[in-house]
Amino acid sequence: MNRTLRTLGWLAAVIQEDPEPWFTTDPDTDYVPYVNSFSFESLSLVPDALMLLKRSLHLAMEQQDLPVKDLQEALRHVLVFKFHFREEWELELAWDSERTKSAVRIIESTKESLADQYRDYKYAFLPELIFQESRGIFDFELEGYTLKVGQSTLSIPWDMIANGYVPASLRNFGELMDRDTGDLDADPILRPRELKFEIHNCPDLNPWIMRETFDFMMEIATETGWFHALNPAYNSVYTYDLISRMPDFLVEGSFRPHSVKRSWEKIQKIAKAVESYASHDYCMSTLTHDYRAIELSLTPTKTEEPST
């Protein structure tokens, strides 16, 4: 389910967080308001849009009877009209062409086919951007906040957490991960045990011990949790410690630090729950090592008594 939205992850750049006017634009409108309904920043993230800009301009002006082949080419065609490479009358002629009409048809038909899915899973593209993004980790503006995504990393800004704002995007992300748990092997876009979940721009050295973080994580937690995606090698042991306090794991709802031993017991319960999915082994060795390191750091060191 929703695999179309995930495999077209780059559509996030065009649909963005506000589906208007993606699902409401009148295809018969003049080119200026239609083109302006898409931002330059969003269209530039369509695969190869800027690299092929000169080619797209040539096709728009010189091959006006040649229809576009697919959605990407249709959106690259629209991008041409964001620039003023030609006189206004030339752009108007190019817009009133068979090539433009084919581009608008593809865009509008895509809107129609995605509309129902998009309303239910507005941010179904996030797994694609997080796990499959090939450009490295980059800033991604979403709902007024700057996330960092890519290379299996999802990093949330501290101000989102401190403000107590829980975006629908993260709820959708968790729901998608949960719903597809049984199909992870069949879907390479969702890679279990690869997610690195971070919090950036936190003034405190360790955001995972903050009450605000616990409240935020409680809000984005789904019915079964999506901790099965976390990679123990890349996530702080404090992340798992925070998860272990959630009521789903029969831990009291109040927030207070656990002892290392109690945290470890709770995380082992999480591990057993995850290991019930036989195809996804939980890498306990990493956490075992981290907990031993914490225990050692918390053990008082013997001080030499002064000689008399």
N, C-alpha and C positions, 0 to 999 in steps of 0.2 A: 504494500500500500504506500502511496505517495512517492513511489520510486521515480516518477516523472519529474516531480519537483526537485528531488535530491540530485538526480543525474543532470538536471539543468541548473546546477548551483549558481552559475554566473548570472542567472536571471535575478538573483538578489539585487544585483547592481541596478537593474532596471525597475523592478517592482518596488524595491526598497521597503521601508517600513510602512509606507502609506500607499495602499493600492490605488488611490485616486491619483491621476485619471487612468491608470493602467487598465482598469476594468470598465471605464465609463466613457472614454474618449470617443467622440463622434468621428467615424472614419471619413465622413464627407466634408469635414471642416477644412478651412483654408490651411495652408501648410504652416504658417507661423504659429498659431496656437497649438496645432498638433505637435510640431517639433518641440515647442517650448514645454510641452507636458513631460518631456524627458530631459533630465539634467545632463549636462556635458559629462559630469563626473561619473554618472551611472552608465551612460552609453560607452564611455571610454574603457569600462571594465569588461565589455563584451569581448570575448576572445579575439585577439589580433586586430581590434578595431582601429587603433592608432597606427599600427604597422602597415595596415592595408588601406589607410585613409586616401592616399594618392590614387590607388587603384579604384577605390569606391567612388571617388570624385570623377575619374575618367568614365566609369560605367554609367554614373548618373547623368553625365552631360553628353556622352558620345554614343552610348548604347541604350537609349531610352526605350527601345522596344524589347529589350532582353529582360525577362522576368528574373527576380531573385530566386535562389535555390532553396533557402531555408531561413529559419528565424534569425540566426546570427547575421546572415547577409542582409536581411531586411532591416535589422537594427543598425548595422553599419551604414546602410543606405540613408537612414534617418539622420545619423551622425553628420553626414556631409552637409546637411542644411543648418547645422549649428555654427558653421563657419561662413564667412563672407568672402569666399574665394572668387565669386563671380558677381556680376551685376544682379540687381533684384529681379529684373525681368527674366534673366536667364534661369534663376532659381525657380521662379514661378512656372516657367515652361517645363523645367525638369520635373517639378513636382506633379504637374499635370501630364504625366507620362504613364505608359503601360508598366514600366519598371516600378514606379512608385505605387501604382495601384496593386501590383502583385505583392509588394512589401507590406502595404497596409492590410491586405487580405490575410496574409500570414500572421501578422501581429494580432489582428482582431480575432482570428480563429483560434490562436493560441490562448488569448485571454479567455475566450469562451470555454475552451477545453480545460483550462486550469482553474476557472473561477470557483467551482465547488470545492476542489481540493484546497485551494489557497485560503478560502474563508475558514476552513477547519484547521489548517496547518499553515498559518501565515509565514512561518519561518522555517519551513521544511528544508530550505537550502542550507541551513547552518552546518549539518553534518558534512555536506560536500565541501564547504569552505574550510571547515576545521581540519578534516582528515585528508582531503585531496588537493588542497591549494598548493600549487607548485612554485609560487613566487616567494615563498618564505613567510615569515610572520609579518603581518601588516595591520595597520590601524583600520578598523571598520566601524563607521558611524552607524549607530543603531539606536533609535528611540532617544536621541539626544545625548547619548553616551558613546565614548570611544572604547570599543572592545579591541583586543588583539587576537587575531585568529590566524590559523595556518600551521602547517607542519605538526598536526595533531595537538595543537595548543589552543586552549580557550582561556583567555585572561580577562577578568572582570575589573573595571575601575573601582577603586575604593569609594569614590563619591556615590556611586550607585548603591553600594552596600550601606554606607553611612546614612544616606537619605531614606533608606528603607524602601527603595523602589524596586519592584520585582517585574522585569519586562516579560511580556508574553513570549518573547523569543526563547528565553531559557526554559519556560514551561513547555513550549513546543519541542525544544531539543530533548528534554527529558522524556516526554511522552513518546517521541519517535524512537529513542533508544530503547525504552521499555517495550514498546509494541513489537519491535523487530528483534528482541532478544533471541527468539527461537530461530531467526533466519540470518544470524550474523555470519555464518560460514558462507551462505549463498549470496551475501551482499558485501562486496569488497569495499563499498563506501563506508560502511560502519565497521571499523576495525576495533575489536575488543582488546582491552589491555593496552591501548596506545594513547589514551587521552592524558594530556598534561593540563591540569586545572590550576590556574593561578589567580592571584589578586595583585593588581599593580597600583602604584601611587598611594600606597598606604603609609602614613607617617609613622605608624608603629612598626617595630621590627618584625613582629609576627602577627599578621592579621587573623590567623586561625585561632588565636586564644581570645579574640574579642567577642563580646556578647552580640554585637551587631552582625558579625559573620555567621554566628549560629542561627540567629533569627532569619537571616537572608537564606541560608541553606535550607532551613526548615520550610521556607516559602517555595523554593524551587524544587524541593524533593517531590517525587511522584510516588504513586502507590507502591511500586516495588523498588524505587530508587534506581539511579543509573550509575552507581558506584562500580558496576561490573566493567565500565569502560576505562576506569582509572588505571594508569600504569604505575605500579608500586615503585618502579625504579626512578620515576621522575616526579612523583608527588610527595610532598612533605608528610612525614608520619603524623604530624598534627592534623592534616586533612582527614586522615582515617580516624584519628582520635575524636574529631568533631562529629564525624558521621556516626561513630559508635554511640554517641549520646542521644541520637534521635529516638523518639518514642517507638518507631517501628521495630527497634531492637530491644524493646522492653526496658529502656533506661528511663529513669525519672525525667520529667520534663524540665526541671530546673537546671539552670546552667551553672555548673561548677566544675573545676578541674578534677579529672579522675587521677587516681594514682596510676602509675605506669602499669602495675599489675592488672588493675581493673580495666584499663583501656585495652590492654593486650587481650584479655579474656573476651571483651566485646568484639574486638576486631577478628578474633578467631571464629566467632559466631558468624560474622559477615563472610569470612572466607568459606566456611562450610556451606553457607547459603549459595554463594557464587559457584562453588564446586559442584553444586547439584546440576549445573549445566556442564555435563561431562566434557564437552568439546573445548571449554575455556578454563584451563587450570589457573588457579590463583597463585601468584608468585609470592609465597609467604617468606621465602628466604631473605628477600630484600627487607621486608618489614621486621623480621626477626633480628636482622643485623642492626637496623635503626633503633629498635627498642633496647637492644643491649647497650648501644652507644648512649642512649638517653639515661638508662639506669646507671651506667658508669659515671656519667656527668653529674647525676644527682647524688651519688654516693659521697659522703663527706670524706675528704682525704685526711689521712693521719698527719698530724703536725708533730714535728720533733720537739720534745720538751727541752727547754733551755737547760744547759748544763749548770750545775751549781758549783 
